[in-house]
Amino acid sequence: MNKQKLAGVVIAAFAIAAIAFVTVITETQPSTAQSAPKGNSVYLFAEGVNPKATFVFREATVTYDFQQYSQTSNLFATAGGGVSQRTAVPEFTLIRIVGDTPYLHEAVDQTYYYQGRSTSHEYPYKFFDVIVNFDQAGQPVRTYKYTDCSVTNYKIDTRTDGEEAWAGKTVFALFETYSFQCSGFLPQSPTYQAIKSSGDKYSPYGRQ
């Protein structure tokens, strides 16, 4: 084979390889976007403890991962004469990356349309229960049960890591913040309940 024929074969081989490469990229891009990682397994949490919330709506019961939880009301309030009593209106906030949470979004939309908790209108997502679990290694170590809750505020905002995101070194994150007000609140310790049910005595830090 002379040099001219050899050069032609090499060029043809490169052309075929380039076409194949473009075809593979074109075919794999949609599947890559669809298979983007989701949920709390994507993030690092101190000692692996992360919040999950189960919403008991009239239409369905659903569980979603959240990245942040904040108990915005105190456990106790001071009544007349300085007497301490349990907070009458428990409030809390949940924050997560904007995602596929259709039932929760519907609760927000209906609340906005009907003008909130105090309205005289009755609508399917006006009141619901929320169970917040703080999981470690897939098991709840702390549980908060809220009853007769409603959405009081909702917003989406962008967060960045200082100026790094603008320099292309990190990513922009779109967060949605949900605020809730409830009528009832019950804290629970699943670990302690398991110990009591088994008849064991809890010894902190391994002390006997």
C-alpha positions in Angstrom: 0.0 0.0 0.0 1.5 3.4 -1.0 1.6 6.4 1.1 -1.4 8.1 -0.6 -3.7 5.1 -0.1 -2.5 4.8 3.6 -3.3 8.4 4.2 -6.8 8.0 2.8 -7.4 5.0 5.0 -6.3 6.9 8.1 -8.5 9.9 7.3 -11.5 7.6 6.7 -10.9 5.9 10.0 -10.7 9.2 11.9 -14.0 10.4 10.2 -15.8 7.2 11.2 -14.5 7.5 14.8 -15.6 11.2 14.9 -19.1 10.4 13.7 -19.4 7.6 16.2 -18.2 9.8 19.0 -20.8 12.5 18.2 -23.5 9.9 17.9 -22.7 8.5 21.4 -22.6 12.0 22.9 -25.9 12.9 21.4 -27.6 9.7 22.6 -26.2 9.9 26.1 -26.8 13.5 26.9 -30.6 13.1 27.6 -30.1 10.1 29.8 -27.3 11.8 31.7 -29.7 14.7 32.5 -32.5 12.4 33.5 -30.2 10.4 35.8 -28.9 13.4 37.8 -28.3 12.4 41.5 -31.1 13.4 43.9 -31.9 13.3 47.6 -29.8 13.5 50.7 -27.4 10.9 49.5 -25.8 13.6 47.3 -24.8 15.7 50.3 -22.6 15.4 53.4 -24.2 15.7 56.8 -22.4 15.8 60.1 -22.4 12.2 61.5 -24.8 11.4 58.7 -27.9 12.9 60.3 -30.3 14.3 57.8 -34.0 15.4 57.8 -36.9 13.7 56.1 -40.5 14.9 56.3 -43.6 12.8 55.7 -46.7 14.8 54.8 -50.1 13.3 55.5 -52.4 15.0 53.0 -56.0 14.0 52.3 -55.0 12.9 48.8 -51.8 11.1 49.6 -49.0 10.5 52.1 -45.6 11.3 50.8 -42.0 11.5 52.1 -39.4 14.0 50.8 -35.8 14.6 51.7 -34.8 18.1 53.0 -31.4 19.6 53.5 -32.3 22.0 56.3 -34.8 22.1 59.2 -35.4 24.9 61.7 -37.7 24.9 64.7 -38.7 28.5 64.6 -41.0 28.5 67.7 -39.8 27.7 71.3 -41.0 24.7 73.1 -42.3 26.9 75.9 -43.8 30.4 76.3 -44.1 32.5 79.4 -47.7 33.1 80.5 -49.0 35.6 83.0 -47.1 35.7 86.3 -44.0 34.2 84.7 -45.5 30.7 84.5 -44.0 28.6 81.7 -46.4 26.7 79.4 -46.1 24.8 76.1 -46.1 26.9 72.9 -49.7 27.0 71.6 -48.6 27.5 67.9 -45.7 25.3 66.9 -43.9 26.6 63.8 -41.0 25.2 61.7 -39.2 25.7 58.4 -37.9 23.1 55.9 -35.5 23.9 53.1 -34.5 21.8 50.1 -33.3 22.0 46.5 -36.1 22.8 44.1 -37.3 19.4 43.0 -40.1 17.0 42.2 -42.4 17.5 45.1 -45.8 17.8 43.4 -48.1 17.3 46.5 -46.2 19.9 48.5 -46.2 22.3 45.7 -50.0 21.8 45.4 -50.3 22.7 49.1 -48.5 25.9 48.5 -50.5 26.8 45.4 -53.9 26.1 47.1 -52.8 28.1 50.2 -51.9 31.1 48.0 -55.1 30.8 46.0 -57.4 30.6 49.0 -55.4 33.1 51.0 -54.1 31.0 53.8 -54.8 29.3 57.1 -57.2 31.9 58.5 -59.5 31.9 55.4 -63.1 30.7 55.8 -62.7 28.7 52.6 -62.2 25.0 53.0 -59.8 23.4 50.5 -58.1 19.9 50.3 -54.6 21.0 51.3 -55.6 23.5 54.0 -54.6 21.3 57.0 -52.3 18.3 57.1 -50.0 16.4 59.5 -46.2 16.4 59.2 -43.7 13.9 60.6 -40.1 15.1 60.6 -37.6 12.3 61.1 -33.9 12.9 61.7 -32.3 9.8 60.2 -28.8 8.4 60.7 -27.8 5.4 58.7 -31.4 5.0 57.5 -32.8 4.9 61.0 -34.6 7.8 62.8 -32.8 9.0 65.9 -35.3 11.8 66.6 -38.9 12.4 65.5 -41.1 15.5 65.6 -44.8 15.0 64.9 -46.9 18.0 63.9 -50.7 18.0 63.6 -53.1 20.3 61.7 -50.4 22.1 59.8 -50.7 24.7 57.0 -48.3 26.6 54.8 -47.6 30.1 56.0 -44.8 31.1 53.6 -42.9 29.8 50.6 -40.1 31.2 48.5 -37.4 30.2 46.1 -33.9 31.8 46.2 -30.4 31.2 44.8 -27.5 30.5 47.1 -23.8 30.6 46.1 -20.5 29.9 47.8 -19.4 33.6 48.0 -17.8 34.7 44.7 -16.6 31.3 43.7 -19.8 30.5 41.8 -19.3 33.5 39.6 -15.8 32.3 38.8 -17.1 28.9 37.7 -15.4 27.0 40.6 -18.7 25.9 42.2 -22.4 25.7 41.3 -25.4 27.8 41.9 -28.1 26.2 44.1 -31.8 27.0 43.9 -33.5 26.4 47.2 -37.1 26.5 48.2 -38.1 27.4 51.8 -41.3 26.2 53.3 -42.7 27.7 56.5 -45.4 25.9 58.5 -47.7 26.6 61.4 -49.4 23.8 63.3 -51.9 23.2 66.1 -50.1 20.3 67.8 -46.5 19.1 68.4 -45.2 15.8 69.8 -41.4 15.1 70.1 -40.4 11.4 70.2 -37.2 9.5 70.7 -37.3 6.3 68.6 -34.0 5.1 70.1 -35.3 5.4 73.7 -38.6 3.8 72.8 -36.7 0.8 71.3 -34.6 0.5 74.5 -37.7 0.6 76.7 -39.6 -2.0 74.6 -36.6 -4.4 74.8 -36.3 -4.0 78.5 -32.7 -2.7 78.3 -31.4 0.2 80.3 -29.7 3.1 78.5 -26.1 3.8 79.6 -24.7 7.0 78.0 -21.2 6.8 76.6 -20.9 3.1 77.5 -21.0 3.6 81.2 -22.3 0.7 83.3 
